[in-house]
Amino acid sequence: MAGKSPTEKKELVADWPALTRTFIQPESDAAKSTLIKYMEQILFGLQDFLKTHVGFTEAISLKHLADRFTNSLISQNPDKKLADVITDLIEDIAPHAVNVASPYFVGHMTSAIPFFMVHLKTIVAALNQNLVKIETSKVVSVVEKQVLAKIHRLIYQQSDAFYKEHIQSTYTTLGCFTENGTLSNLTALWVARNALLSPKTGFEGVEKEGLKAAYDAYGIHRCVLLVSKRGHYSLNKAGGLLGLGNRNIIAVDVDANNRIDLVKLEETIRTLLKGPRKAAVLAVIGIAGTTETGSVDPLREMAGICGEHNIHFHVDAAWGGPTLMSEKYRHLLSGIEHADSVTIDGHKQFYMPMSSGMVYFKDPAIMDNIIYHANYVNRPGSVDLGIKSPSGSREANSLILDSALKIMGSRGYALLIDHGIETARKFADEIENRKDFQLITSPELNILTYRFCPFDLQEKLAGSDDRQRVRINETLNDINRQIQRRQREAGKSFVSRTTLDIKDFPGQHIVVLRTVIMNPMTTIDILCEILNEQEEIYKTMIRDGF
Ligand SMILES: *Cc1c(COP(=O)(O)O)cnc(C)c1O
């Protein structure tokens, strides 16, 4: 450019030759090796930042970072080359992201993934298939149907003949891939809603006529969903999106083990079904691994109750579903085979990269309730997977799961599941053995909650009346909030925090620390270090005159 010395960097311009180069397969060895170098940078360049911090620290505050990202203008000419963009991402962005892969990061359901997942994700991007229709995916759609059948079989254990009939049938569907557990729950309840408020004489069905007409046609004034109060908030979103109103997602009380109270469930159903202004129970939802405590509802008994009243039984196994691969622990989910629908997340205990959800149905014809056709694609009787799906265009996550199942085998996954459950149990023992800690919910799967509770306060709690107890618990809530925050800040390890109402302290919200053990590199020694650090933090707090 005029006026610039030749040593200055050449300005990048958006021109046709440069653009076309980004679409052409590299032919020369030099171009190929450049691209390989970038992939190397991605695979190995990201590792270093992972060693510095674990959690969401305030070493550089979010506010400070936000101040650096306030430019809403798109530059007209290119700013950077790929190499520089990758370097920026690795050196400037990654260090301020969260190191979810650390074995000390045990606070959330997001964790390390096997390295081969990055390769598989790359293949999915490189192929760029669109599962909405066979014309953009061909064999990948039938691979998807196969892997759906594999997971369906894991849940429902139907006969060889059943899978032979349905695995590649173009008329029936065993389930579908979605973007996440939230959409899977929504899909299951969408199907259940349409099955319940289906077409009949003088009424063309809720999908077509809407809820007002449906309630009139069926003589009901509302539809409700029943789930324990440990239910995931995605169910409330589903209530909103499906027009039911999320006030009609009724939270049923839990027992001392955080499982739905069956007596209360039956009572609630009876009350709802009688009376002049009838309500319809659209579905009862059992949870196989609650997000907060990892508890599993009594699925078999719930299925029995639903069978009696002819209610759709959905199991939210977003978290716990893959436990079915463990011969040792699959019994924890027994009864799941009676569910009408089941949600499982791929990016949780299938260790897939973000994000992938799935929903399965016992009846291979039930998804006909949400069938949609378009003239240019998705014709009746085609393999087009977009016909029965909340999504339109969608990536080929099924290829990742199919490949991962081959690489791991169900035994490989079982090792991960068993490690999580057994490490969580050891951790629970350790917490119970330490005098300044209190186990709040023991692990059924691999999630547990506890709190720091100095021994002297434990003794005070035991000997106090209701009013004193409330005050002591408030102090403890404060202590635990502080410990969690200070530990996160220190940046070495991360546990999360939630509040629970627990039977011992009715009417009170108890702040608890929550750990999710899914990283196979998280050992009991690491968990002990985390407790040690919490003890040290408390000592500092006392010294600082907390
Ligand atoms: C994680 C989770 C969900 C929601 O899944 P997303 O993938 O985060 O949308 C739903 N239910 C339960 C029990 C979960 O643990």
The ligand as an ORCA input file, in Angstrom:
! r2SCAN-3c Opt
* xyz 0 1
  C     -27.771    -32.724     32.451
  C     -29.145    -33.124     32.681
  C     -30.187    -32.683     31.850
  C     -30.003    -31.644     30.765
  O     -29.075    -31.982     29.859
  P     -28.334    -30.908     28.943
  O     -27.536    -31.805     28.067
  O     -27.506    -30.069     29.866
  O     -29.345    -30.140     28.210
  C     -31.449    -33.169     32.089
  N     -31.682    -34.018     33.088
  C     -30.718    -34.454     33.928
  C     -31.056    -35.401     35.028
  C     -29.411    -34.016     33.746
  O     -28.456    -34.422     34.583
*
